[in-house]
Amino acid sequence: FSILVSLALCRRAQTLRPEAHALAPDDPDAGDLDTSPTGEETVKLLGGQNLSIKLEDGPGSSTILENASGVLARYNGSQVGTLQGNDTSFASSFVVAPIWAKLQNNTGMEYTVVLMPQGSHLGNKILFGFGIVPAVMAVGLALCTLPCFLMDLARGQVLTQVGKETPEEDSVKEPPKEDSAKEPAQEDSAKEPPKEDSVKEPPKEDSENEDPVKFSYHELEHLEQIGVQMGIVMKPVFVLQPSNFTWATELWVTQLSLAAFAAVQLFVSAVFHLRLLLLEPFMVCIEVAEYALILLCCIALVLGKQAAAKTTREYAICPSTIREQDIQTLLNKHLRRMSLLPFVPTLLLIYWCAAAFVVQPLLEQVSQKSLTLDSAQLFNRLYKATGLLNNECLLYCLFFKFMVDASVLARTVQSHAEAIAEKIDVKIIQEYKEFFSKGKEKDEIGTKWLDNLHISIVRLARVVLPRLGTISGPILAFAICNWALGFLRMFRHLAVAAGDGMSRNTDAATSVLQVLFVHLPIGLLCLLPLAQVSDSCDVLQEKVNNLREVAHPSDIDPIDRTEAYMQGANRGQGLGYQLYGTGMVVTKRALLALFAKAAGLASLILSASYQIIKLQSSYRQSLEEFQHA
């Protein structure tokens, strides 16, 4: 329906377009008039002819002729449709400039150029039809729901506790209660041993028959028992409470419309660029790769949001207090620190894209000293705004929501390690007091307490930490695609700005700033909540080693067993979060090393692509050269 409406509106815009009183192309006085064509017009040019041609990106994926001279002066503002029989109507200036430069540099060769009105290509209309719905959602999210969510986030009013009534009614939890209540009444002697085994070894049964990430009834029961024996009070986890922002981002229309727009954008770009692949293969591949990376980012976010929603829907428990602070208070502080401060670049990018939709047309009207806007110019602005709002604004709105969910999940998992470390500190203080009162006659820590400590750490490694594995894959995929997308855009704009100079090309300067202050930090901030979980596990291992200070000689073997288990986890890297598909445990130190490698890789890519950028600048300079008689 949106496609039909957009096509009808475009058709209506073309009928309302003011008729330009232009002379025929073969009229000798046509070059003296500054009028643009109302339809497709073919212009014959000669290679080596004195011309000044400047190409700019137009609405959607198109190239606009600007500041042309000679026979092309009357076509300023027109879209480049065909170059020597090659369809370039759906190609940016990044692809068209080298093709046109090769034709112009071939002295004496006659070639034809077809020019058409802006935004009249079928591909732009298709993208506008598919993009109008997610663009409206992007404006609503950025201007209506996200500010309210940020205010609630700053006030600490975005979390709600998972109720205890839901899991009691769950079919997974009820059968064990009924079986344990009915079966012993029939055969007490036969049923009691299995009942004891089910309490002692629930992890083996769950790990063989059920998803190890999911908290089943036996896992919850065993984890709660160990917490009680260690003195850790458990309570249901906290999740984001329903709000307009969470409802809008989780709405299937939002996610499906964005993914459909990205897929159609990639398909249309690949179809219309296929004809130019042999003429300019490198630039065409970069152009299509940019849309492919946008689609991969959308897929990663959709899969990640589904995984995070599934994980938070499952009933789970966490420590109620950490160092005399309520877990909800700690989560609110963590969200303010991890969401509002580090993700400021993301929020700036969201609101810059949304504001550009309104502010940029007004600035252009003021600069042109014109307060009128015809329907054709309006639709050209809408074509540009649709891609900007979808590829930037809505995409990073969904990313912000996904990272808030991931931060809550990571901080909840981290609280388990911190609770165990806190109990170790309390035990060390108690043992020191006993040492000062009894001296060498101090009692041993106790095999039972050390066994409970070992079991709680094993449960942390086998049950709690794997919950992060559901979101690790989408987070890593988005980080890699986001980095690659930033580098591609920077390379593209630098190639365009090489001929004009960086100081006169705001797009190139903006792309460099986005890579340095948005794309690179976002890739690292994706992994920062998970790295903090690994750091808390390192602190826990240090606390276990501190038990040797007050340990009795008979306590050394249980401590060695626990330390050996923690050190041998993740193939000898220690207990912590293992990055999906790499086998590497992510810590803050590893993130700093990764940032240094990414910065070094960026410099290598830019230095290696210098020759390509130089070649692109020579193409544009050759088109813009004009020898005055």
C-alpha positions as CSV (number, residue, x, y, z in Angstrom):
1,F,0.0,0.0,0.0
2,S,2.8,2.4,0.9
3,I,4.5,1.6,-2.5
4,L,1.3,2.4,-4.4
5,V,0.8,5.6,-2.4
6,S,4.3,6.8,-3.0
7,L,4.2,6.1,-6.7
8,A,0.9,8.0,-7.0
9,L,2.4,10.9,-5.1
10,C,5.5,10.9,-7.3
11,R,3.3,10.9,-10.4
12,R,1.3,13.8,-9.0
13,A,4.5,15.7,-8.3
14,Q,5.7,15.3,-11.8
15,T,2.4,16.7,-13.2
16,L,2.6,19.7,-10.8
17,R,6.2,20.4,-11.8
18,P,6.5,23.9,-13.3
19,E,7.0,23.8,-17.0
20,A,10.4,25.3,-18.0
21,H,10.2,27.5,-21.1
22,A,13.4,26.0,-22.6
23,L,14.4,26.1,-26.3
24,A,15.0,22.9,-28.3
25,P,18.4,21.3,-27.8
26,D,19.4,22.1,-31.4
27,D,18.6,25.8,-31.1
28,P,21.8,27.9,-31.3
29,D,20.6,30.2,-28.5
30,A,19.9,27.4,-26.1
31,G,23.2,27.7,-24.4
32,D,22.4,31.2,-23.3
33,L,19.5,30.2,-21.1
34,D,19.7,28.8,-17.6
35,T,16.8,26.4,-17.8
36,S,16.6,22.8,-16.8
37,P,15.0,20.0,-18.9
38,T,11.6,18.7,-18.0
39,G,12.3,15.3,-19.4
40,E,15.1,13.1,-20.7
41,E,17.4,14.9,-23.1
42,T,20.4,13.6,-25.0
43,V,23.6,15.7,-25.3
44,K,26.4,14.9,-27.6
45,L,29.9,15.7,-26.3
46,L,33.4,15.4,-27.6
47,G,36.4,14.0,-25.7
48,G,38.9,16.7,-24.8
49,Q,36.3,19.4,-25.2
50,N,36.6,22.5,-23.0
51,L,34.1,21.7,-20.3
52,S,33.9,22.1,-16.5
53,I,31.8,19.4,-14.9
54,K,31.2,18.9,-11.2
55,L,29.2,15.9,-10.0
56,E,27.4,15.7,-6.6
57,D,25.3,13.0,-4.9
58,G,21.6,13.5,-5.5
59,P,18.5,12.1,-4.0
60,G,18.7,8.4,-3.3
61,S,21.5,6.8,-5.3
62,S,21.9,9.3,-8.1
63,T,24.4,11.8,-9.5
64,I,23.5,15.5,-10.1
65,L,25.3,17.8,-12.5
66,E,26.4,21.0,-10.8
67,N,28.3,24.1,-12.0
68,A,28.7,22.8,-15.5
69,S,29.9,25.1,-18.3
70,G,29.6,25.2,-22.1
71,V,26.8,23.2,-23.6
72,L,26.0,21.6,-20.3
73,A,25.4,24.9,-18.5
74,R,21.6,24.8,-19.1
75,Y,21.4,21.3,-17.5
76,N,22.7,22.2,-14.1
77,G,20.7,20.4,-11.4
78,S,19.8,17.6,-13.8
79,Q,20.4,13.9,-13.0
80,V,22.9,11.9,-15.0
81,G,20.9,9.1,-16.6
82,T,23.2,7.5,-19.2
83,L,26.8,7.7,-20.2
84,Q,27.6,6.3,-23.7
85,G,24.7,3.8,-23.4
86,N,25.6,2.8,-19.8
87,D,22.8,3.3,-17.4
88,T,24.1,5.5,-14.5
89,S,20.7,6.8,-13.3
90,F,21.0,4.8,-10.0
91,A,24.7,5.3,-9.3
92,S,26.3,7.9,-7.0
93,S,29.0,10.4,-8.1
94,F,31.6,8.0,-6.5
95,V,30.9,5.6,-9.4
96,V,29.9,8.0,-12.2
97,A,32.9,10.4,-11.9
98,P,35.6,7.9,-13.0
99,I,33.4,6.6,-15.9
100,W,32.7,10.1,-17.2
101,A,36.4,11.2,-16.7
102,K,37.6,8.3,-18.9
103,L,35.2,9.3,-21.7
104,Q,36.2,13.0,-21.4
105,N,39.9,12.3,-21.4
106,N,39.6,10.3,-24.6
107,T,40.4,13.2,-27.0
108,G,38.4,13.2,-30.2
109,M,35.9,10.5,-29.3
110,E,32.3,11.5,-29.5
111,Y,30.0,10.2,-26.7
112,T,26.5,10.9,-25.6
113,V,25.1,11.8,-22.2
114,V,21.4,11.5,-21.2
115,L,20.2,13.9,-18.6
116,M,16.9,13.7,-16.7
117,P,15.0,15.4,-13.9
118,Q,16.0,14.6,-10.3
119,G,14.4,11.8,-8.5
120,S,12.7,10.3,-11.5
121,H,14.3,6.9,-11.4
122,L,12.2,3.9,-10.6
123,G,14.7,2.7,-7.9
124,N,14.3,5.8,-5.9
125,K,10.5,5.4,-6.0
126,I,10.8,1.8,-4.8
127,L,13.1,2.7,-2.0
128,F,10.8,5.6,-1.0
129,G,7.9,3.2,-0.9
130,F,9.6,0.7,1.3
131,G,11.3,3.4,3.4
132,I,8.4,5.7,4.3
133,V,7.1,3.5,7.1
134,P,10.5,3.0,9.0
135,A,11.3,6.6,8.4
136,V,8.1,7.7,10.2
137,M,8.9,5.2,13.0
138,A,12.4,6.8,13.2
139,V,11.1,10.3,13.6
140,G,8.6,9.1,16.2
141,L,11.3,7.2,18.2
142,A,13.9,10.0,18.1
143,L,11.6,12.9,18.8
144,C,8.8,11.4,21.0
145,T,9.7,8.2,22.8
146,L,13.5,8.3,23.3
147,P,13.6,11.6,25.2
148,C,11.1,10.3,27.7
149,F,13.1,7.1,28.1
150,L,16.3,9.0,28.6
151,M,14.7,11.1,31.4
152,D,13.4,7.9,33.1
153,L,16.9,6.4,32.7
154,A,18.5,9.4,34.4
155,R,15.9,9.2,37.3
156,G,16.4,5.4,37.7
157,Q,12.8,4.5,36.8
158,V,13.3,2.1,33.9
159,L,13.7,-1.3,35.7
160,T,11.0,-3.7,37.0
161,Q,11.4,-7.0,38.8
162,V,10.3,-10.2,37.2
163,G,7.4,-11.5,39.2
164,K,7.5,-14.8,41.2
165,E,4.0,-15.8,40.2
166,T,4.8,-16.5,36.6
167,P,7.3,-19.4,37.0
168,E,5.1,-21.1,39.6
169,E,2.5,-21.5,36.9
170,D,5.0,-22.6,34.3
171,S,4.7,-26.1,33.0
172,V,8.4,-26.7,33.5
173,K,8.3,-26.0,37.2
174,E,5.0,-27.7,38.1
175,P,5.7,-31.3,37.1
176,P,8.6,-31.7,39.6
177,K,6.4,-30.5,42.4
178,E,3.6,-32.8,41.5
179,D,5.9,-35.8,41.1
180,S,7.7,-35.2,44.3
181,A,4.4,-34.9,46.1
182,K,2.6,-37.9,44.6
183,E,5.3,-40.6,44.0
184,P,6.7,-40.9,47.5
185,A,3.2,-41.7,48.8
186,Q,2.9,-44.7,46.6
187,E,6.4,-46.3,46.8
188,D,8.5,-44.6,49.5
189,S,11.4,-47.0,49.4
190,A,11.7,-47.0,45.6
191,K,11.2,-43.3,45.0
192,E,13.4,-41.7,47.8
193,P,16.8,-42.5,46.3
194,P,16.0,-40.8,42.9
195,K,14.6,-37.9,44.9
196,E,18.0,-37.4,46.7
197,D,19.9,-37.8,43.4
198,S,17.7,-35.2,41.7
199,V,18.6,-32.7,44.5
200,K,22.3,-33.5,44.5
201,E,23.0,-33.6,40.8
202,P,20.5,-31.4,38.9
203,P,23.2,-29.9,36.7
204,K,24.0,-33.2,35.0
205,E,20.4,-33.9,34.1
206,D,19.8,-30.3,32.9
207,S,23.0,-30.1,30.9
208,E,22.1,-33.4,29.0
209,N,18.5,-32.9,28.4
210,E,17.9,-29.1,28.4
211,D,19.4,-25.9,27.1
212,P,22.3,-25.1,29.4
213,V,21.6,-21.4,29.1
214,K,18.0,-21.6,30.3
215,F,17.4,-21.6,34.0
216,S,15.1,-24.6,34.6
217,Y,13.5,-25.5,37.9
218,H,16.3,-27.7,39.1
219,E,19.0,-25.1,38.2
220,L,17.1,-22.5,40.1
221,E,16.6,-24.7,43.1
222,H,20.2,-25.8,43.3
223,L,21.5,-22.3,42.7
224,E,19.2,-20.9,45.5
225,Q,20.3,-23.7,47.9
226,I,24.0,-22.9,47.3
227,G,23.3,-19.2,47.8
228,V,21.6,-19.9,51.1
229,Q,24.5,-22.0,52.3
230,M,26.9,-19.2,51.3
231,G,24.8,-16.6,52.9
232,I,23.7,-15.0,49.6
233,V,20.0,-14.0,49.4
234,M,18.6,-14.4,45.9
235,K,15.7,-12.6,44.3
236,P,14.2,-12.4,40.8
237,V,16.1,-10.5,38.2
238,F,15.3,-7.0,36.9
239,V,14.4,-6.1,33.3
240,L,13.4,-3.0,31.5
241,Q,9.8,-2.0,32.3
242,P,7.3,-1.5,29.5
243,S,7.4,2.0,28.0
244,N,6.6,3.7,24.8
245,F,10.2,3.5,23.6
246,T,10.6,-0.2,24.5
247,W,7.2,-1.0,22.9
248,A,8.1,0.9,19.7
249,T,11.5,-0.8,19.3
250,E,10.1,-4.3,20.0
251,L,7.2,-3.8,17.6
252,W,7.6,-6.2,14.7
253,V,6.6,-3.5,12.3
254,T,9.6,-1.5,13.2
255,Q,12.1,-4.3,12.9
256,L,10.6,-5.9,9.9
257,S,10.2,-2.6,8.0
258,L,13.8,-1.6,8.6
259,A,15.1,-5.1,7.6
260,A,12.9,-5.0,4.5
261,F,14.1,-1.6,3.5
262,A,17.8,-2.6,3.9
263,A,17.2,-5.8,1.9
264,V,15.4,-3.9,-0.9
265,Q,18.1,-1.2,-0.9
266,L,20.8,-3.9,-1.3
267,F,18.8,-5.7,-4.1
268,V,18.0,-2.5,-6.1
269,S,21.6,-1.3,-5.8
270,A,23.0,-4.6,-6.9
271,V,20.6,-4.8,-9.9
272,F,21.3,-1.3,-11.2
273,H,25.0,-1.4,-10.5
274,L,25.5,-4.7,-12.2
275,R,25.7,-3.0,-15.6
276,L,28.6,-0.8,-14.4
277,L,30.6,-3.6,-12.9
278,L,32.9,-4.1,-15.9
279,L,33.5,-0.3,-16.3
280,E,34.4,0.4,-12.7
281,P,34.5,-2.8,-10.6
282,F,36.2,-1.5,-7.5
283,M,34.0,1.5,-6.9
284,V,30.8,-0.5,-7.7
285,C,31.9,-3.2,-5.2
286,I,32.4,-0.5,-2.5
287,E,29.0,1.0,-3.3
288,V,27.2,-2.3,-3.0
289,A,29.2,-3.4,0.0
290,E,28.0,-0.4,2.0
291,Y,24.4,-1.4,1.6
292,A,25.3,-5.0,2.4
293,L,26.9,-4.0,5.7
294,I,23.8,-2.0,6.6
295,L,21.7,-5.1,6.0
296,L,24.0,-7.2,8.1
297,C,23.8,-4.6,10.9
298,C,20.0,-4.8,10.8
299,I,20.1,-8.6,10.9
300,A,22.5,-8.6,13.8
301,L,20.3,-6.2,15.8
302,V,17.1,-8.1,15.1
303,L,18.6,-11.4,16.1
304,G,20.3,-9.8,19.1
305,K,17.0,-8.2,20.3
306,Q,15.2,-11.5,20.0
307,A,17.9,-13.3,21.9
308,A,17.9,-10.7,24.6
309,A,14.1,-10.7,24.9
310,K,14.1,-14.5,25.2
311,T,16.8,-14.4,27.9
312,T,15.1,-11.8,29.9
313,R,11.7,-13.5,29.7
314,E,13.1,-16.6,31.3
315,Y,12.7,-16.7,35.0
316,A,16.1,-16.2,36.7
317,I,17.5,-15.1,40.1
318,C,20.3,-12.8,41.2
319,P,21.8,-11.7,44.5
320,S,19.5,-9.2,46.3
321,T,22.3,-7.0,47.7
322,I,26.0,-6.4,46.9
323,R,28.0,-4.8,49.6
324,E,24.9,-3.5,51.4
325,Q,23.5,-1.9,48.2
326,D,20.3,-3.1,46.6
327,I,20.8,-4.8,43.2
328,Q,18.3,-2.4,41.6
329,T,20.2,0.6,42.8
330,L,23.4,-0.9,41.3
331,L,21.7,-1.6,38.0
332,N,20.4,2.0,37.8
333,K,23.8,3.4,38.5
334,H,25.3,1.1,35.9
335,L,22.8,2.1,33.3
336,R,23.4,5.8,33.9
337,R,27.1,5.2,33.6
338,M,27.1,2.8,30.7
339,S,24.2,4.2,28.6
340,L,24.1,8.0,29.1
341,L,27.8,8.7,29.1
342,P,29.5,6.3,26.7
343,F,26.6,6.3,24.2
344,V,26.5,10.1,23.9
345,P,28.0,9.8,20.3
346,T,25.2,7.4,19.4
347,L,22.6,9.7,20.7
348,L,24.2,12.7,18.9
349,L,24.2,10.6,15.7
350,I,20.5,9.8,16.2
351,Y,19.4,13.3,16.7
352,W,21.7,14.7,14.0
353,C,20.0,12.5,11.5
354,A,16.5,13.4,12.7
355,A,17.4,17.1,12.8
356,A,18.9,17.1,9.3
357,F,15.5,16.1,8.0
358,V,14.1,19.5,9.1
359,V,17.1,21.8,9.5
360,Q,19.0,21.1,6.3
361,P,16.1,22.1,3.9
362,L,15.6,25.3,5.9
363,L,19.3,26.2,5.7
364,E,19.3,25.6,2.0
365,Q,16.2,27.8,1.5
366,V,17.8,30.6,3.6
367,S,21.0,30.4,1.7
368,Q,19.1,30.6,-1.6
369,K,17.0,33.4,-0.2
370,S,13.9,31.6,-1.3
371,L,10.9,30.7,0.8
372,T,9.1,28.6,-1.8
373,L,9.4,24.9,-2.2
374,D,7.8,23.1,-5.1
375,S,6.6,19.5,-5.1
376,A,9.6,18.2,-7.0
377,Q,12.1,19.7,-4.5
378,L,10.0,18.3,-1.7
379,F,10.2,14.8,-3.0
380,N,13.9,15.1,-3.7
381,R,14.4,16.0,0.0
382,L,12.1,13.1,1.0
383,Y,14.3,10.7,-1.0
384,K,17.4,11.8,0.8
385,A,15.7,11.9,4.2
386,T,14.3,8.4,3.9
387,G,17.7,6.8,3.5
388,L,19.2,9.0,6.2
389,L,16.5,8.3,8.8
390,N,16.5,4.6,8.1
391,N,20.2,3.8,7.7
392,E,21.3,6.0,10.6
393,C,18.6,7.2,12.9
394,L,16.3,4.1,13.3
395,L,19.3,1.7,13.1
396,Y,21.0,3.3,16.0
397,C,17.8,3.7,18.0
398,L,17.4,-0.1,17.9
399,F,21.1,-0.5,18.7
400,F,20.7,1.8,21.8
401,K,17.8,-0.3,23.1
402,F,19.7,-3.5,22.4
403,M,22.7,-2.3,24.3
404,V,20.6,-1.2,27.3
405,D,19.2,-4.8,27.5
406,A,22.7,-6.2,27.1
407,S,24.0,-4.0,29.9
408,V,21.3,-5.1,32.3
409,L,21.9,-8.7,31.5
410,A,25.7,-8.3,31.8
411,R,25.5,-6.4,35.1
412,T,23.1,-9.1,36.5
413,V,25.6,-11.8,35.6
414,Q,28.4,-9.8,37.1
415,S,26.5,-9.5,40.4
416,H,26.8,-13.3,40.9
417,A,30.6,-13.1,40.8
418,E,30.6,-10.0,43.1
419,A,28.4,-11.7,45.6
420,I,30.7,-14.7,45.9
421,A,33.7,-12.3,46.2
422,E,32.0,-10.4,49.0
423,K,31.4,-13.6,51.0
424,I,35.0,-14.5,50.6
425,D,36.0,-11.1,52.1
426,V,33.6,-11.6,55.0
427,K,35.1,-15.1,55.6
428,I,38.6,-13.7,55.6
429,I,37.7,-11.0,58.1
430,Q,36.1,-13.7,60.4
431,E,39.2,-15.9,60.1
432,Y,41.5,-13.0,60.9
433,K,39.5,-12.2,64.1
434,E,39.7,-15.8,65.1
435,F,43.5,-15.8,64.4
436,F,44.0,-12.8,66.6
437,S,41.9,-14.3,69.4
438,K,43.2,-17.9,69.3
439,G,46.6,-17.6,67.6
440,K,48.1,-20.8,66.3
441,E,45.1,-22.8,67.6
442,K,42.8,-21.2,65.0
443,D,40.4,-23.7,63.6
444,E,40.4,-24.6,59.9
445,I,38.1,-22.7,57.4
446,G,36.1,-25.9,57.0
447,T,35.7,-28.4,54.2
448,K,32.0,-27.8,53.9
449,W,32.3,-24.0,53.3
450,L,35.1,-24.5,50.8
451,D,33.0,-27.1,49.0
452,N,30.1,-24.7,48.8
453,L,32.5,-22.1,47.5
454,H,33.7,-24.5,44.8
455,I,30.2,-25.5,43.8
456,S,29.0,-21.9,43.6
457,I,32.0,-21.0,41.3
458,V,31.2,-24.1,39.2
459,R,27.5,-23.0,38.9
460,L,28.7,-19.5,37.9
461,A,30.8,-21.0,35.1
462,R,28.3,-23.6,33.9
463,V,24.9,-21.9,34.4
464,V,25.2,-18.1,34.8
465,L,28.0,-17.1,32.4
466,P,26.6,-19.0,29.4
467,R,23.6,-16.7,29.5
468,L,25.8,-14.1,27.8
469,G,26.4,-16.4,24.9
470,T,22.9,-15.7,23.5
471,I,23.8,-12.1,22.8
472,S,27.6,-12.3,22.2
473,G,27.2,-13.3,18.5
474,P,25.0,-10.4,17.5
475,I,27.1,-7.9,19.4
476,L,30.3,-9.1,17.8
477,A,28.7,-9.1,14.3
478,F,27.3,-5.6,14.7
479,A,30.7,-4.3,16.0
480,I,32.5,-5.7,13.0
481,C,30.0,-4.5,10.5
482,N,29.8,-1.1,12.1
483,W,33.6,-0.7,11.9
484,A,33.7,-1.8,8.3
485,L,30.8,0.5,7.4
486,G,32.6,3.5,9.0
487,F,35.8,2.8,7.1
488,L,34.0,2.4,3.8
489,R,32.2,5.7,4.2
490,M,35.3,7.5,5.3
491,F,37.2,6.1,2.2
492,R,34.4,7.1,-0.1
493,H,34.1,10.7,1.2
494,L,37.9,11.2,1.3
495,A,38.1,10.1,-2.4
496,V,35.4,12.6,-3.2
497,A,37.1,15.4,-1.2
498,A,40.6,14.8,-2.6
499,G,39.8,17.0,-5.5
500,D,37.9,19.7,-3.7
501,G,40.0,19.9,-0.5
502,M,39.0,18.8,2.9
503,S,38.2,22.3,4.1
504,R,35.5,22.7,1.4
505,N,33.9,19.3,1.7
506,T,31.8,19.0,4.9
507,D,30.8,15.4,4.1
508,A,34.4,14.2,4.2
509,A,35.1,16.0,7.5
510,T,31.9,14.6,9.0
511,S,32.7,11.1,7.9
512,V,36.2,11.2,9.5
513,L,34.7,12.6,12.7
514,Q,32.0,9.8,12.7
515,V,34.6,7.1,12.3
516,L,36.9,8.5,15.1
517,F,34.2,9.5,17.6
518,V,31.2,7.3,16.7
519,H,31.9,4.1,14.8
520,L,35.2,3.1,16.6
521,P,33.9,3.9,20.1
522,I,30.6,2.1,19.4
523,G,32.4,-1.1,18.4
524,L,34.3,-1.0,21.7
525,L,31.4,0.0,23.8
526,C,29.5,-3.0,22.5
527,L,32.0,-5.3,24.3
528,L,32.6,-3.2,27.4
529,P,29.7,-4.6,29.5
530,L,30.9,-8.1,28.7
531,A,34.5,-7.2,29.5
532,Q,33.4,-6.1,32.9
533,V,32.1,-9.5,33.6
534,S,35.5,-11.0,32.9
535,D,37.2,-8.5,35.1
536,S,34.8,-9.4,38.0
537,C,35.8,-13.0,37.5
538,D,39.5,-12.0,37.7
539,V,38.7,-10.2,41.0
540,L,37.0,-13.4,42.2
541,Q,40.0,-15.5,41.4
542,E,42.2,-13.0,43.4
543,K,39.8,-13.3,46.4
544,V,40.1,-17.1,46.3
545,N,43.8,-16.8,46.4
546,N,43.6,-14.4,49.4
547,L,42.1,-17.3,51.4
548,R,45.6,-18.7,51.7
549,E,46.4,-15.9,54.1
550,V,44.1,-17.4,56.8
551,A,44.0,-21.0,55.6
552,H,44.8,-23.9,57.8
553,P,47.2,-26.5,56.2
554,S,44.2,-28.8,55.7
555,D,42.4,-26.1,53.7
556,I,45.1,-25.7,51.0
557,D,44.0,-28.7,48.9
558,P,40.3,-27.4,48.5
559,I,41.6,-23.9,47.7
560,D,44.1,-25.4,45.1
561,R,41.2,-27.3,43.5
562,T,39.1,-24.2,43.1
563,E,42.0,-22.1,41.8
564,A,43.0,-24.8,39.3
565,Y,39.4,-25.0,38.1
566,M,39.2,-21.2,37.6
567,Q,42.6,-21.0,35.9
568,G,41.9,-23.9,33.6
569,A,38.6,-22.5,32.3
570,N,38.3,-21.3,28.7
571,R,41.4,-23.3,27.6
572,G,43.7,-21.9,30.3
573,Q,42.6,-18.2,29.9
574,G,40.7,-18.1,33.2
575,L,37.1,-17.7,34.1
576,G,35.2,-15.0,32.2
577,Y,33.3,-14.1,29.1
578,Q,34.5,-15.8,25.9
579,L,34.2,-13.9,22.7
580,Y,31.9,-15.6,20.3
581,G,33.8,-17.7,17.6
582,T,37.2,-16.5,18.7
583,G,37.9,-18.5,21.9
584,M,39.3,-15.3,23.5
585,V,38.3,-14.1,26.9
586,V,37.4,-10.4,26.7
587,T,38.7,-8.1,29.4
588,K,39.3,-4.3,29.5
589,R,43.0,-4.9,28.8
590,A,42.0,-6.9,25.7
591,L,39.7,-4.1,24.6
592,L,42.5,-1.6,24.8
593,A,44.7,-3.8,22.8
594,L,41.9,-4.3,20.3
595,F,41.4,-0.6,20.0
596,A,45.1,0.0,19.3
597,K,45.0,-2.7,16.6
598,A,41.9,-1.2,15.1
599,A,43.5,2.2,15.0
600,G,46.6,0.7,13.4
601,L,44.5,-1.2,10.9
602,A,42.7,2.0,10.0
603,S,46.0,3.8,9.3
604,L,47.2,0.9,7.2
605,I,44.0,0.9,5.2
606,L,44.1,4.6,4.6
607,S,47.8,4.5,3.6
608,A,47.1,1.6,1.3
609,S,44.1,3.3,-0.3
610,Y,46.1,6.5,-0.9
611,Q,46.8,5.6,-4.5
612,I,43.1,4.9,-5.1
613,I,42.1,8.2,-3.5
614,K,44.7,9.9,-5.6
615,L,43.3,8.3,-8.7
616,Q,39.8,9.4,-7.9
617,S,40.9,13.0,-7.3
618,S,42.6,13.0,-10.7
619,Y,39.3,11.9,-12.3
620,R,37.3,14.7,-10.6
621,Q,40.0,17.3,-11.3
622,S,40.0,16.4,-15.0
623,L,36.3,16.9,-15.2
624,E,36.4,20.2,-13.4
625,E,39.2,21.7,-15.4
626,F,38.2,24.4,-17.8
627,Q,40.6,26.3,-20.0
628,H,39.4,29.8,-20.7
629,A,40.1,31.2,-24.1
